[in-house]
Amino acid sequence: MDVLLRERGVYRFGPFSLDPARRALFSGGARVKMAERLFDALLYLVANHGRLVERDELLQAVWAGRTVEENNLGQAIFALRKLLRASGGADSYIVTVPSRGFRFAEPVLFEAVQDAPWAPDIEPQPDAGQTPPGALAAPAIFTWRGRVALAVASLALFVATFSLVLRETRAPPAPDRAPAEQAFAPPAHSVAVLAFDNMSGDAKQDYFSDGLSEQLIDTLTRINALQVAGRISSFSFRGSHATIGDIARKLNVSAVLAGSVRRAGTRVVVTAQLTNALTGFNFWSRTYDRDQGDIVSVQTDIAKAVTQSLQVSLLGGDTGQLTVGGTTNAAAYDAYLHGVSLNRQSYTNGPQC
């Protein structure tokens, strides 16, 4: 794991001392035993204390190149909190920002470790009456052998310089600008589903818009011919000002599905649009004004529109996957999405003691 340090030193917080060079955590002078991945996660959070570390950022920094489930990340943070608490710390050190990431909230003091001061090597002085070595070397240049050696060296330098100039003259002129960025060529049947915006005016309704987005991801993932970006990656752009093109390049997808959800009584208004990441134009866009009990059919309609827009040929089994499960009971569907949200938060935060 790469953590950029200004200089070599030790991080101190609470009763702890974190030494990156020795890869060790101490509490009250005693070394705390911990797994390598937990140490890497703690070091990254401490080194970036005070700011929000996104989930994807932490996964890339600590588990780069490895497939890690979101639940495993939550369990790792839970284990880290438990270890710090058992070693004299507190649960409040690492704060979870729901659906986004983590922040190390404890004040951190960085103490630099100064290396030994540099001192130039001192050339030994000759004894009294001894001729300094430099006094013998200088006159040798003016002997005939010295003059011949100097002439040969000058000739060699001239030949080398002339060859370099000749090669540079024959070489094609350097371009005025750097080579163009490598063309963006994502898989043709690839899509990212962003977190739908909650337009209900009540932040407590985020679970409903998030749940609808997650159900769409789950439905589209069942289609064998489609490549669908994961939830953590897609949801990481919530609240950002990134363009569709930037998001598509980051996730390596050819299309991006975005939308919004507004609930008013038993009615639900869902707006969805599928954008071509290569051209910036919409493949398709539609607004659904339905009773909440019909929300599952809305998901199915959106999923079918996505596959048709991306020209995905559905096999017989794939068609059935688009409509599998579901309920027409509005209260049951609402309770289900609410339960999914609470379950995800419990995995992220861990049980509170």
C-alpha positions in Angstrom: 0.0 0.0 0.0 1.3 3.4 -1.0 0.9 6.1 1.6 2.7 9.4 0.8 4.4 10.7 3.9 6.0 14.1 4.1 8.9 12.7 6.0 9.7 9.7 8.2 8.0 9.9 11.5 5.3 8.5 13.9 1.6 9.3 14.1 0.3 9.7 17.7 -3.4 9.7 18.7 -5.0 8.8 22.0 -2.8 6.3 23.8 -1.4 5.0 20.4 1.7 5.5 18.4 1.7 4.4 14.7 5.1 3.8 13.2 4.8 3.3 9.3 8.5 2.5 8.9 8.4 -0.3 11.5 4.8 -1.2 10.5 3.8 -1.3 14.1 1.1 0.1 16.4 1.9 0.7 20.0 -0.4 1.4 22.9 1.3 2.7 26.1 4.6 1.4 24.9 3.3 -2.2 24.2 3.0 -3.4 20.7 -0.5 -4.2 19.5 -0.8 -7.4 17.4 -2.9 -6.9 14.3 -3.3 -8.4 10.8 -1.4 -6.8 7.9 -4.6 -5.6 6.1 -5.9 -4.0 9.3 -2.6 -2.2 9.8 -2.7 -0.9 6.2 -6.3 0.3 6.6 -5.6 2.1 9.8 -2.4 3.7 8.4 -4.3 5.0 5.4 -7.2 6.4 7.5 -4.8 8.0 10.0 -2.6 9.5 7.3 -5.7 11.0 5.8 -7.3 12.0 9.1 -10.0 14.6 9.1 -11.2 14.0 5.6 -13.7 11.5 4.1 -12.0 8.4 2.6 -14.4 7.0 0.0 -15.0 3.2 0.0 -13.5 2.6 -3.4 -10.5 4.7 -2.4 -9.8 2.6 0.7 -10.4 -0.6 -1.3 -7.9 0.4 -3.9 -5.3 1.6 -1.4 -5.4 -1.5 0.9 -6.8 -4.3 -1.4 -5.5 -3.1 -4.8 -6.1 -5.7 -7.4 -8.1 -8.0 -5.2 -11.8 -8.7 -5.2 -13.3 -7.7 -1.9 -17.0 -7.7 -1.1 -18.5 -4.6 0.6 -19.5 -6.7 3.6 -15.9 -7.7 4.0 -14.8 -4.1 4.1 -17.4 -3.3 6.8 -16.3 -6.3 8.8 -12.7 -5.1 8.5 -13.6 -1.7 9.9 -15.6 -3.3 12.6 -12.6 -5.5 13.6 -10.4 -2.4 13.6 -12.7 -0.5 15.9 -12.9 -3.5 18.2 -9.1 -3.9 18.3 -8.5 -0.2 19.1 -11.2 -0.3 21.8 -9.6 -3.4 23.4 -6.2 -1.7 23.3 -7.3 1.4 25.2 -9.0 3.4 22.5 -12.6 4.3 21.7 -15.2 3.4 19.0 -15.4 7.1 18.0 -12.0 7.1 16.3 -13.4 5.8 13.0 -16.6 7.4 11.8 -18.8 5.8 9.1 -20.4 8.1 6.5 -23.3 6.0 5.3 -23.1 4.9 1.6 -19.9 6.9 1.1 -16.9 5.9 3.3 -15.0 6.5 6.5 -13.3 9.3 8.4 -10.7 9.1 11.1 -12.0 11.7 13.6 -9.5 11.5 16.4 -6.9 14.3 16.5 -3.6 13.1 15.2 -0.1 14.5 15.9 2.7 13.7 13.4 6.2 13.7 15.0 9.0 13.7 12.4 12.0 11.6 13.1 15.2 13.5 12.2 18.0 11.5 10.6 21.6 12.1 11.8 23.0 15.4 10.6 25.0 15.1 7.4 28.7 15.9 7.6 31.1 16.0 4.6 33.9 13.5 4.5 37.2 15.1 5.6 40.2 14.3 3.5 43.1 13.1 5.6 45.8 15.7 5.9 49.4 14.6 5.0 52.0 14.4 7.7 54.5 17.2 8.0 57.1 17.0 5.3 54.9 14.7 3.1 54.1 15.9 -0.4 50.3 16.2 -0.9 48.9 13.8 -3.5 47.5 16.6 -5.6 51.0 18.2 -5.9 52.2 15.1 -7.8 49.2 14.8 -10.2 49.1 18.4 -11.5 52.6 18.6 -13.1 52.1 15.2 -14.9 49.6 16.9 -17.3 52.3 19.0 -18.7 54.6 16.1 -19.6 54.6 14.8 -23.2 52.6 11.7 -22.1 50.1 13.9 -20.4 49.7 16.1 -23.5 49.2 13.0 -25.7 46.5 11.6 -23.4 44.8 15.0 -23.3 44.8 15.2 -27.1 43.3 11.7 -27.4 40.6 12.5 -24.9 39.7 15.7 -26.7 39.5 13.9 -30.1 37.2 11.3 -28.6 34.9 13.9 -27.1 34.8 15.7 -30.5 33.8 12.5 -32.3 31.1 11.7 -29.8 29.7 15.2 -30.0 29.7 15.2 -33.8 27.9 11.8 -33.9 25.2 13.0 -31.5 24.6 16.2 -33.5 24.4 14.2 -36.7 21.9 11.7 -35.2 19.7 14.5 -33.9 19.8 16.2 -37.3 18.6 13.1 -39.1 15.9 12.2 -36.4 12.3 13.3 -37.2 11.3 16.5 -35.5 9.6 16.0 -32.1 5.9 16.6 -32.0 4.8 19.9 -30.6 2.2 18.2 -28.4 2.1 15.0 -26.4 0.4 12.0 -28.1 -3.3 12.0 -27.9 -4.9 10.2 -25.1 -5.7 6.6 -25.9 -9.1 6.2 -27.4 -11.9 5.3 -25.1 -13.3 1.9 -26.1 -15.5 0.3 -23.4 -17.3 -3.0 -24.0 -20.4 -2.5 -26.2 -22.9 -4.1 -23.8 -21.8 -2.4 -20.6 -23.8 -0.1 -18.3 -23.5 1.7 -14.9 -26.6 2.4 -12.9 -26.1 5.5 -10.8 -27.9 6.2 -7.5 -31.3 7.7 -8.4 -31.9 11.1 -6.9 -34.4 11.4 -4.1 -36.7 14.2 -5.2 -39.2 13.7 -2.3 -37.8 16.5 -0.2 -37.2 14.2 2.7 -33.7 12.7 3.3 -35.4 9.8 5.1 -36.7 8.6 1.8 -33.1 8.0 0.4 -33.6 4.3 1.2 -36.4 4.1 -1.4 -34.5 5.8 -4.3 -31.4 3.8 -3.4 -33.3 0.6 -3.2 -34.9 1.1 -6.6 -31.4 1.7 -8.1 -30.0 -1.4 -6.4 -32.9 -3.5 -7.7 -32.2 -2.3 -11.2 -28.5 -3.3 -10.9 -29.6 -6.7 -9.6 -32.1 -7.2 -12.5 -29.6 -6.1 -15.2 -26.8 -8.3 -13.7 -28.9 -11.4 -14.4 -28.6 -10.7 -18.2 -25.6 -12.8 -19.3 -24.8 -10.5 -22.3 -24.6 -7.4 -20.1 -21.7 -6.1 -18.1 -23.0 -4.1 -15.2 -20.7 -1.9 -13.0 -20.9 -2.7 -9.2 -23.0 -0.8 -6.7 -20.0 0.6 -4.7 -18.4 2.0 -7.9 -21.6 3.4 -9.3 -22.8 5.0 -6.1 -19.5 6.6 -5.4 -20.4 9.4 -7.8 -23.4 10.5 -5.7 -23.3 14.2 -5.2 -20.3 14.7 -7.4 -20.1 17.1 -10.4 -18.5 14.5 -12.7 -19.9 14.4 -16.3 -21.4 11.3 -17.8 -18.2 10.9 -19.9 -16.0 11.1 -16.8 -18.1 8.5 -15.0 -18.1 6.2 -18.0 -14.3 6.4 -18.4 -13.8 5.7 -14.7 -16.1 2.7 -14.8 -15.2 1.6 -18.4 -18.9 1.4 -19.5 -20.5 2.4 -22.8 -23.8 3.7 -21.2 -24.9 5.3 -18.0 -28.4 5.0 -16.5 -29.4 7.9 -14.2 -32.8 9.0 -12.8 -34.8 10.4 -10.0 -37.7 9.2 -7.7 -40.4 11.3 -6.2 -43.0 9.9 -3.8 -46.3 11.6 -3.1 -48.8 9.6 -1.1 -49.3 6.3 -2.8 -48.0 7.7 -6.2 -44.4 7.3 -7.3 -42.9 9.3 -10.2 -39.7 7.8 -11.7 -37.7 9.5 -14.3 -34.9 7.5 -16.0 -32.6 8.2 -18.9 -29.9 6.1 -20.6 -27.0 8.1 -22.0 -24.5 7.0 -24.7 -21.1 7.6 -23.0 -19.3 7.9 -26.4 -21.6 10.5 -27.9 -23.2 12.1 -24.8 -26.7 11.8 -26.4 -29.5 9.9 -24.8 -30.3 6.4 -26.0 -33.7 6.7 -24.2 -35.6 8.7 -21.6 -39.0 8.3 -20.0 -41.1 9.3 -16.9 -43.3 6.8 -15.1 -46.2 8.0 -12.9 -47.5 4.9 -11.2 -49.1 3.7 -8.1 -46.5 2.4 -5.6 -47.8 -1.1 -6.0 -46.8 -1.0 -9.7 -43.1 0.0 -9.0 -41.9 -3.6 -9.8 -43.4 -3.3 -13.2 -41.6 0.0 -13.6 -38.3 -1.7 -12.9 -39.0 -4.4 -15.5 -39.9 -1.7 -18.1 -36.7 0.2 -17.4 -34.6 -3.0 -17.6 -36.2 -4.0 -20.9 -35.6 -0.4 -22.3 -31.9 -0.6 -21.4 -31.4 -4.0 -23.1 -33.2 -2.8 -26.2 -31.2 0.4 -26.4 -27.9 -1.5 -26.1 -29.1 -3.9 -28.7 -28.7 -6.9 -26.4 -30.2 -10.1 -27.8 -32.2 -11.7 -24.9 -32.3 -15.5 -24.7 -35.4 -17.2 -23.5 -34.0 -17.6 -19.9 -32.9 -13.9 -19.9 -36.4 -12.7 -20.7 -37.7 -14.5 -17.6 -35.0 -13.0 -15.4 -36.3 -9.5 -16.1 -39.6 -10.2 -14.4 -38.6 -12.7 -11.7 -39.9 -12.0 -8.2 -41.6 -8.8 -7.1 -44.8 -7.9 -5.3 -47.8 -5.6 -6.0 -48.3 -4.8 -2.3 -47.0 -1.3 -1.8 -46.5 -1.6 1.9 -44.6 -4.9 1.5 -42.3 -3.4 -1.2 -41.6 -0.4 1.0 -40.8 -2.6 4.0 -38.5 -4.7 1.9 -36.4 -1.7 0.7 -36.3 -0.3 4.2 -35.1 -3.6 5.5 -32.4 -3.9 2.8 -31.2 -0.4 3.8 -31.0 -1.2 7.5 -29.3 -4.5 6.8 -26.6 -2.8 4.7 -26.0 -0.2 7.5 -25.6 -2.9 10.1 -22.9 -4.6 7.9 -21.2 -1.3 7.4 -21.2 0.0 11.0 -21.2 -3.3 12.8 -23.1 -4.0 16.0 -22.7 -1.3 18.5 -21.6 -2.4 22.0 
